[in-house]
Amino acid sequence: MRGLQRIHIHWPLAIAGVFTLFVLVSTWSLYSTQMQLRAATNARLQADSIRRAAVLDDFLSGQTKLAAELADSREVQDYLQNRALGMSPRYGLNANLEYIQRLFERTIALTVLHNRPVVRGLAFRDGNDNDIVAFGAPPSRARGVSPRPLTIDTGSGSIDIAAPVNFKTAVAGSLTLTLDLRALSRQLIGEDDADGGYHEFLLVGDGESALTPDNAFSRLDTTARSLSGLPPDVLTTISDASGAAGSRSFVALRTPIKGAPLSLLTLTSETTAYGRFSSPIYSLLLAALPVALFLLLLAFERQRRRAARLETDIADAAERRAELARHNTELSEEIVWREQLEEDLRAKTAALNEMNADLRIAATAFEAQEGMLVTDAARRILRINSAFSEISGFAPADLVGRSISILRATETPLAVYSDLLQETASRGRWQGDIWLKTKSGAAIERWLTISAVRDDRGSISHYIGTYYDLSERRRAEEKIRELAFYDQLTGLPNRAILIERVRHAMTACREAHTHAAMLFIDFDNFKRLNDTLGHHKGDLFLRRSAERLKQCLRETDTVSRFGGDEFVILLADLGAPDLAAAALRAEGIAQSIIEAMSEPHDLEGSPYRTTASAGVALFHDDNQSIDDLLKRADMAMYEAKTAGRNAVRFFDPAMQTLIESRAGIEAELREDIAAGRFLLHYQPQVDQDGRITGAEALLRWPRSDRHVSPADVIAVAESSALMISLGNGVLGAACAQLADWANDPRLAELSLAVNVSGVQLHDPGFVDHVLAAVDRTGADPRRLKLEVTESFEIQKIGDVIEKMARLRDFGITFSLDDFGTGYSSLSYLKRLPIDQLKIDQSFVRDILVDPNDAAIAETIIALGATLRLSVIAEGVETEEQRAFLEKRGCRGFQGYLFARPMPAPQFVEFAKAFSGRNRPPLALSA
């Protein structure tokens, strides 16, 4: 009532206050609306400009990536690879200029912005800025590779995006993508309004040029340079750029394009953007009149808000009190639930204790001498006896309550544990040999028996395990076996084991079509050692000799003592299908044994030196008895003694003749290597256009009085430790020839292939030898190709791959020779870093009459194309064979159709005379 009275008494003041409040609210609403309108307009202008600039930036970034992808595309790289190999673009494998032009056509057709084409052209240029392939409009930039990836030519209205074309870590040219700048401007900037109040431009560079949507210079182009200096992404108010009478203020926004020297400029008048009465000044003037009344009423409004806030705080406090009461109720319920769980746990614990007590009473024999343990049905350990603690090292506290899996050792196969679980669950018992893991982490072998204990309902309640120690029994069995099958003096297998292993070797040789050998070793004048130094020293000599024999053999071989000083050796697999090669390998092993046995012995201070005689008998199946085989080896051994001792003799006289011939070749080969006499012939290699691309260096025997094939020379070198010296000498001679060709422009582009054996690849110094030969002769490593035959076995594949990779870093390439004839072709292709496949001549010889050979050749060519490896065929002797291979995609050829291997001077004359697919005169190709 008092308040109403006051209002009644001071009604003018009340009316003024209400009016003032209304005016202030209206003024504030108008001011807020104006400010929101300006903020929304600014945000819209900035968002539109940024969005359009982002579209252009994303598009130009995409085109830059597209240019880089095209520069690194498979078509361009294959073209450069084939050009580096000297191949014609017309015959290049999947890399001729037609493929690149089709790629450019597809790219221009697919590159659109807003479903409209914007690409004017594509150009691929070499390092000298000569066009290789150009499609559409040419680039507008000057000659030479631009240092910037993106340039703009306002005269032609184009954007050039350049990407370097790299090939083998060097820039081999450039690829330029030309975009239509005017087409981009039409797609990205809006149309001018009818009154000229809204304008959008594309500013180029520092403002020298500006493009409107219709691709014409606007009336503001005279001030475009100053407009380009506006701060980026900030709305700026400027005067009318035209300078006409009655000029207005403009709102300008410049948004730079990140990926190009372009800016998107938006100009609009303040009137168009915000309206005629959009300025906040009008609102402020309106609010200035009732500001005094507003200040008077402000205190009252603040008090009202404080009261409302207090009301809200009181409501929040009431809600928090209700939430706390609800949490207290839930906590009480959880406490009751936990008490129930603890009660159940105490009941189960009491029952378990009672069960353990019953088990302790019932296990009257538990503390036996054997290790025992008891588990529950879940196989948790309940108890162990003292004997188990002694053998395992675990105390009861370490195991009780834990799963029995803690005792599992990795030495026991998982299948044994699986069988154990299945048998005990189904039959209630199990026994077997098992490894027990001790506390120290070691594993001991025991015989385990497990018995299940069932309750009144027939369910399994416990398991009892007993571990028996059978070590004494097994030692006795091992001793009996040793006495039965092994020599007591040397520990070597006796006759019984040797005969069994010979039977297995005979079967394996028959199935694998290989050869094995029996060696009979007897020491010369061994009786004199026993007579002079005593039998004790004789026994010591035999033990030391047994150790030397084992060191000379492979793991697959067996050495046995038959008695006295007679030793018999089984060479289980000589790895040779033909008899001659097997004899050479057996002779090499036997000779190494003879040399090892001739080394002096130290018999406890008594030096002793003797020699040995060896007899060799070869076999490859089980058509002969083992006794006959032993007799033949024994007879060969006596032939060695008759020949003067310290020698190796074969039972077959023909084999002995072969070995003697091999010894002569080895001696002469050793002299030739020491004197540096290496005779190399060169067989040309040509491409599908008939051009000579290189040659293969082939070793020839330098002695004219001997008719020995190169294959026999290589076999002798590999079996006599001369292969590394021979290979290094051949490689050095080949590199010298390659360096000599480099001095003649007509021969400088030729490559030279040199065969490398598996023995060389496994040599630790192989990489150093190759690089030393290249440095010494000055040969170009990029022209050197090492041919690795597929038929040899690589034992340390990782080491070989590392060596080949190191040589490839210097530019040396690798070719897989005789591809398709070995047993691990796909494995080699997957792991070895090779560059070329060579089709073996055995497939080329009958390729026109044998469908299998034709299918194999086609498969190798297709495989090379898939893996991006070059393919060359050797042994091409007829034009029909060459045409067949070329039609299937083969691009390299070698054979008598072009030329036979020839000495270096004749090859040089041949290479200079050879052109096209016409063979040179017979005098040169013979």
Residue pairs with C-beta under 8 A, 6 or more apart in sequence:
7 14
16 293
17 293
17 296
17 297
19 290
19 293
20 290
20 293
20 294
20 297
21 293
21 294
21 297
23 286
23 287
23 289
23 290
24 287
24 290
24 294
27 283
27 286
27 287
27 290
28 287
30 282
30 283
30 286
31 280
31 283
31 284
31 287
34 274
34 278
34 279
34 280
34 283
35 280
37 274
37 275
37 278
38 274
38 278
41 273
41 274
42 235
45 235
45 251
45 253
45 266
45 268
45 273
46 233
46 235
46 253
46 255
48 190
48 266
49 233
49 253
49 255
49 264
49 266
50 233
50 255
52 188
52 189
52 255
52 264
53 255
53 256
53 257
53 258
53 264
55 113
55 188
56 184
56 188
56 257
56 259
56 260
56 262
56 264
57 257
57 258
57 259
57 260
59 113
59 118
59 184
60 150
60 159
60 161
60 179
60 257
60 259
60 260
61 259
63 111
63 119
63 161
63 177
63 179
64 149
64 150
64 161
64 163
64 259
66 107
66 111
66 177
67 149
67 161
67 162
67 163
67 175
67 176
67 177
68 163
70 76
70 103
70 104
70 107
70 122
70 163
70 175
70 177
71 163
71 164
71 165
71 166
71 174
71 175
72 165
72 166
73 103
74 94
74 95
75 94
75 95
75 99
75 100
75 103
76 95
76 100
76 124
76 165
76 175
77 95
77 167
78 92
78 93
78 94
78 95
78 99
78 868
79 89
79 92
79 95
79 96
79 97
79 99
79 100
79 132
80 95
80 165
80 167
80 172
81 95
81 167
82 88
82 89
82 92
82 93
82 95
83 89
83 92
84 167
84 168
85 693
85 870
86 687
86 691
86 693
86 749
87 93
87 687
87 688
87 689
87 891
88 687
88 688
88 689
89 95
89 96
89 97
90 96
91 687
91 688
91 689
91 891
93 865
93 870
93 889
93 891
94 865
97 132
97 133
100 124
100 132
100 133
101 133
101 135
104 122
104 124
104 133
104 135
104 136
105 135
107 119
107 122
108 117
108 119
108 121
108 122
108 135
108 136
109 117
111 117
111 118
111 119
112 118
113 183
113 184
113 187
114 187
116 183
116 187
117 183
118 179
118 180
118 183
118 184
118 187
119 136
119 177
119 178
119 179
119 180
120 136
120 137
120 158
120 178
120 179
120 180
121 134
121 135
121 136
121 137
121 138
121 139
121 178
122 133
122 134
122 135
122 136
122 175
122 176
122 177
122 178
123 131
123 133
123 134
123 135
123 138
123 139
123 175
123 176
123 178
124 131
124 132
124 133
124 134
124 165
124 173
124 174
124 175
125 131
125 132
125 145
125 173
125 174
125 175
125 176
126 132
126 172
126 173
127 171
127 172
127 173
129 143
129 144
129 145
129 174
131 138
132 173
136 178
137 158
137 178
138 178
139 158
139 160
139 162
139 176
139 178
140 153
140 155
140 156
140 158
140 160
140 178
141 151
141 153
141 160
141 162
141 176
145 162
145 164
145 171
145 174
146 160
146 162
148 162
149 161
149 162
149 163
150 159
150 160
150 161
150 162
150 259
150 260
150 261
151 159
151 160
151 162
152 158
152 159
152 160
152 181
152 204
152 205
152 260
152 261
152 262
153 159
153 160
154 181
154 204
154 208
154 209
157 180
157 181
157 182
157 211
157 215
158 178
158 179
158 180
158 181
159 178
159 179
159 180
159 181
159 184
159 260
160 176
160 177
160 178
160 179
161 176
161 177
161 178
161 179
162 174
162 175
162 176
162 177
163 174
163 175
163 176
163 177
164 171
164 173
164 174
165 171
165 172
165 173
165 174
165 175
166 172
181 202
181 204
181 211
182 211
182 215
184 202
185 202
185 211
185 212
185 213
185 215
186 213
186 215
188 202
188 264
189 200
189 201
189 202
189 212
189 213
189 264
190 198
190 200
190 213
191 213
192 198
192 199
192 200
192 212
192 213
193 272
195 272
197 268
197 269
197 271
197 272
198 267
198 268
198 269
198 272
199 212
199 218
199 220
199 266
199 267
199 268
200 212
200 213
200 264
200 265
200 266
200 267
201 210
201 211
201 212
201 218
201 220
201 224
201 264
201 265
201 267
202 210
202 211
202 262
202 263
202 264
202 265
203 209
203 210
203 224
203 227
203 228
203 254
203 262
203 263
203 264
203 265
204 210
204 211
204 261
204 262
205 228
205 261
206 225
206 228
207 224
207 225
207 226
207 227
207 228
207 229
208 224
208 225
209 217
209 221
209 224
210 217
210 218
210 220
210 221
210 224
210 227
210 265
211 217
212 218
219 241
219 242
220 227
220 241
220 242
220 267
222 241
223 241
227 241
227 252
227 254
227 265
228 254
228 263
228 265
230 236
230 252
230 253
230 254
230 265
231 254
232 254
232 255
232 256
232 263
233 253
233 254
233 255
233 256
234 253
235 251
235 252
235 253
236 251
236 252
236 253
237 249
237 250
237 251
237 252
237 270
238 249
238 250
238 252
239 247
239 249
239 250
240 247
240 248
240 249
240 250
241 250
241 267
248 269
248 270
248 271
249 269
249 270
250 267
250 268
250 269
250 270
251 267
251 268
251 269
251 270
251 273
252 265
252 266
252 267
253 265
253 266
254 263
254 264
254 265
255 263
255 264
255 265
255 266
256 262
256 263
256 264
257 263
257 264
270 278
287 294
355 461
356 382
356 383
359 374
359 382
359 383
359 462
360 383
363 374
363 383
366 372
366 374
366 383
366 385
367 385
367 386
367 387
368 385
368 387
368 466
369 387
370 387
370 466
370 467
370 468
370 469
371 384
371 385
371 387
371 388
371 390
371 391
371 392
371 446
371 466
371 467
372 384
372 385
372 387
372 388
372 464
372 465
372 466
372 467
373 381
373 383
373 384
373 385
373 388
373 399
373 404
373 464
373 465
374 381
374 382
374 383
374 384
374 462
374 463
374 464
374 465
375 381
375 382
375 404
375 462
375 463
375 465
376 382
376 461
376 462
376 463
377 459
377 460
377 461
377 462
377 463
378 403
379 403
379 404
379 405
379 463
380 401
380 402
380 403
380 404
381 399
381 400
381 401
381 402
381 403
381 404
382 400
382 462
383 396
383 400
384 392
384 394
384 396
384 399
384 400
388 394
388 467
389 395
389 396
391 436
391 438
391 444
391 446
391 467
391 469
392 407
392 436
392 438
392 439
393 438
393 439
393 440
394 438
394 439
398 439
399 406
404 465
406 437
407 436
407 437
408 417
408 437
409 435
409 436
409 437
409 443
410 443
411 435
411 443
412 434
412 435
416 432
416 434
419 430
419 432
420 430
420 432
420 434
420 450
423 429
423 430
424 430
424 450
424 452
424 463
425 460
428 451
428 452
428 454
428 460
429 449
429 450
429 451
429 452
430 448
430 449
430 450
431 447
431 448
431 449
431 450
432 447
432 448
433 445
433 446
433 447
433 448
434 445
434 446
434 447
434 448
435 443
435 444
435 445
435 446
436 443
436 444
436 445
436 446
436 448
436 467
437 443
438 444
445 470
445 471
446 467
446 468
446 469
446 470
447 467
447 468
447 469
447 470
448 465
448 466
448 467
448 468
449 465
449 466
449 468
450 463
450 464
450 465
451 463
451 464
452 460
452 462
452 463
453 460
453 461
453 462
453 463
453 464
454 460
454 461
455 461
482 488
484 496
485 493
485 494
485 496
485 497
486 492
486 493
486 494
486 497
487 493
487 494
487 560
487 561
489 539
489 542
489 543
489 561
490 542
490 543
490 546
490 561
491 546
492 546
492 559
492 560
492 561
492 567
493 501
493 558
493 559
493 560
494 560
494 561
494 562
495 560
495 562
497 558
497 560
498 558
498 560
498 568
498 570
499 626
501 558
501 570
501 572
502 518
502 570
502 626
502 629
503 622
503 626
504 572
505 516
505 570
505 572
505 573
506 516
506 619
506 621
506 622
507 622
508 514
508 516
508 572
508 573
509 515
509 516
509 573
509 619
509 620
509 621
510 620
510 621
510 622
512 573
513 577
513 620
514 573
514 574
514 575
514 576
514 577
514 582
514 620
515 574
515 576
515 577
515 579
515 582
515 618
515 619
515 620
516 570
516 571
516 572
516 573
516 574
516 618
516 619
516 620
517 570
517 571
517 574
517 582
517 586
517 616
517 617
517 618
517 619
518 568
518 569
518 570
518 571
518 616
518 617
518 619
518 629
518 630
518 632
518 633
519 568
519 569
519 570
519 571
519 586
519 589
519 590
519 593
519 614
519 615
519 616
519 633
520 566
520 567
520 568
520 614
520 615
520 616
520 617
520 630
520 633
520 634
520 636
520 637
521 549
521 566
521 567
521 568
521 569
521 593
521 597
521 612
521 613
521 614
521 637
522 565
522 566
522 567
522 612
522 613
522 637
522 641
523 545
523 565
523 597
523 610
523 611
523 612
524 610
524 611
524 612
524 613
524 641
524 645
524 646
525 610
526 538
526 541
526 564
526 565
526 610
529 537
529 538
529 541
529 608
529 610
530 537
530 538
533 603
533 606
533 608
537 603
537 604
537 606
537 608
540 603
540 604
541 601
541 603
541 608
542 561
542 565
544 601
544 603
545 567
545 597
545 601
546 559
546 561
546 567
548 596
548 597
548 599
549 559
549 567
549 569
549 593
549 596
549 597
550 559
551 596
552 589
552 592
552 593
552 596
553 559
553 569
553 571
553 589
556 572
556 573
557 569
557 570
557 571
557 572
558 569
558 570
558 572
559 567
559 568
559 569
559 570
560 567
560 568
560 569
560 570
561 567
561 568
562 568
568 630
568 633
569 593
571 586
571 589
574 581
574 582
574 585
574 586
575 585
576 582
576 584
576 585
579 618
579 620
579 655
580 658
581 715
582 618
582 620
583 616
583 618
583 650
583 655
583 658
583 659
584 658
584 659
584 662
584 715
584 716
584 719
585 719
586 616
586 618
587 616
587 648
587 650
587 659
587 662
587 719
588 719
588 720
590 614
590 616
590 648
591 648
593 612
593 614
594 611
594 612
594 613
594 614
594 646
594 647
594 648
597 610
597 611
597 612
598 609
598 610
598 611
598 612
598 646
599 609
600 607
600 608
600 609
601 607
601 608
601 609
601 610
602 608
611 645
611 646
612 646
613 637
613 640
613 641
613 645
613 646
613 647
613 648
613 649
614 636
614 637
614 640
614 647
614 648
614 649
615 632
615 633
615 634
615 635
615 636
615 637
615 638
615 639
615 640
615 648
615 649
615 650
615 651
616 633
616 636
616 648
616 649
616 650
616 651
616 655
617 629
617 632
617 633
617 636
617 650
617 651
618 650
618 651
618 652
618 655
619 629
632 651
633 651
635 651
636 649
636 650
636 651
637 649
639 649
640 647
640 648
640 649
643 649
648 659
649 656
650 656
650 659
662 716
662 719
665 706
665 708
665 712
665 713
665 716
666 716
666 720
666 722
668 703
668 706
669 713
669 716
669 717
669 720
669 722
669 726
670 720
670 722
672 678
672 702
672 703
673 722
673 725
673 726
673 729
676 729
677 702
678 699
678 702
678 729
678 730
678 732
678 733
679 699
679 700
679 701
679 702
680 697
680 698
680 699
680 700
680 730
680 733
680 734
680 737
680 903
680 904
681 697
681 698
681 700
681 901
681 902
681 903
681 907
682 695
682 696
682 697
682 698
682 737
682 752
682 901
682 902
682 903
682 904
682 907
683 695
683 696
683 698
683 894
683 899
683 900
683 901
683 902
684 692
684 694
684 695
684 894
684 898
684 899
684 907
684 910
684 911
684 914
685 692
685 693
685 694
685 695
685 696
685 751
685 753
685 872
685 892
685 893
685 894
686 692
686 693
686 892
686 893
686 894
686 898
686 914
687 693
687 891
687 892
687 893
688 886
688 890
688 891
688 892
688 893
689 916
689 917
690 914
690 915
690 916
690 917
690 918
692 750
692 911
692 914
693 750
693 751
693 892
694 750
694 751
694 752
694 753
694 783
694 785
695 750
695 751
695 752
695 753
695 907
696 752
696 753
696 754
696 755
696 787
696 894
696 901
697 730
697 733
697 734
697 737
697 752
697 753
697 754
697 755
698 710
698 755
698 901
699 710
699 713
699 714
699 726
699 730
699 755
700 710
700 901
701 708
701 710
701 713
714 723
714 757
716 722
717 723
717 726
718 757
718 759
723 757
723 759
723 760
724 759
724 760
724 763
727 756
727 757
727 759
727 760
728 760
728 769
728 773
730 754
731 754
731 756
731 769
731 770
731 773
732 773
732 776
732 777
734 752
734 754
734 784
735 773
735 774
735 776
735 777
735 779
735 784
736 777
736 779
737 752
737 904
738 752
738 777
738 779
738 780
738 783
738 784
739 777
739 778
739 779
739 780
741 747
741 748
741 750
741 752
741 908
742 748
742 778
742 779
742 780
742 783
744 908
746 911
746 912
747 908
747 911
747 912
749 783
750 783
750 911
751 783
751 784
751 785
751 813
752 783
752 784
752 785
753 785
753 786
753 787
753 815
754 784
754 785
754 786
754 787
755 786
755 787
755 789
755 817
756 786
756 787
756 788
757 789
757 792
758 789
758 792
758 793
758 794
760 766
760 769
761 788
761 794
761 800
761 803
762 794
762 795
762 796
762 799
762 800
763 769
766 803
767 803
767 806
767 807
770 786
770 807
770 812
771 807
771 810
773 779
774 781
774 784
774 810
774 812
780 811
781 807
781 810
781 811
781 812
782 811
782 812
782 813
784 811
784 812
784 813
785 812
785 813
785 814
785 815
785 835
785 836
786 807
786 812
786 813
786 814
786 815
787 814
787 815
787 816
787 817
787 838
788 814
788 815
788 816
788 817
788 832
788 834
789 817
789 818
789 822
790 816
790 817
790 818
790 819
790 820
790 821
790 822
790 824
790 825
790 828
791 818
791 821
791 822
794 800
797 831
800 832
801 831
801 832
801 833
804 814
804 832
804 833
804 834
805 833
807 814
808 814
808 833
813 835
813 836
814 832
814 833
814 834
814 835
814 836
815 834
815 835
815 836
815 837
815 838
815 872
816 828
816 829
816 832
816 834
816 836
816 837
816 838
817 838
817 840
818 838
818 840
819 825
819 837
819 838
819 839
819 840
819 860
820 839
820 840
820 843
820 856
820 860
821 840
821 842
822 828
828 834
829 863
829 867
834 869
835 869
835 870
836 864
836 869
836 870
836 871
836 872
836 892
837 860
837 863
837 864
837 869
837 870
837 871
837 872
838 871
838 872
838 873
838 874
839 857
839 860
839 861
839 871
839 872
839 873
839 874
839 885
839 890
840 874
840 875
841 874
841 875
841 895
842 853
842 875
843 853
843 856
843 857
843 860
844 853
844 857
844 873
844 874
844 875
844 876
844 881
844 885
844 895
845 853
845 875
845 877
846 853
847 853
847 854
847 857
847 881
847 884
847 885
848 854
848 880
848 881
848 884
854 884
857 873
857 885
857 888
857 890
858 888
860 871
861 871
861 885
861 888
861 889
861 890
862 889
863 869
864 870
864 871
865 871
865 889
870 891
870 892
871 889
871 890
871 891
871 892
872 890
872 891
872 892
872 893
872 894
873 885
873 890
873 892
873 893
873 894
873 895
874 894
874 895
875 894
875 895
876 882
876 885
876 893
876 894
876 895
876 896
876 897
876 898
877 895
877 896
877 897
878 897
879 897
881 895
881 897
882 893
882 897
885 893
886 893
897 919
898 914
898 919
898 925
899 910
899 914
899 919
899 920
899 924
899 925
900 925
900 926
902 910
906 924
909 924
910 920
910 924
910 925
913 920
913 921
913 924
914 920
919 925
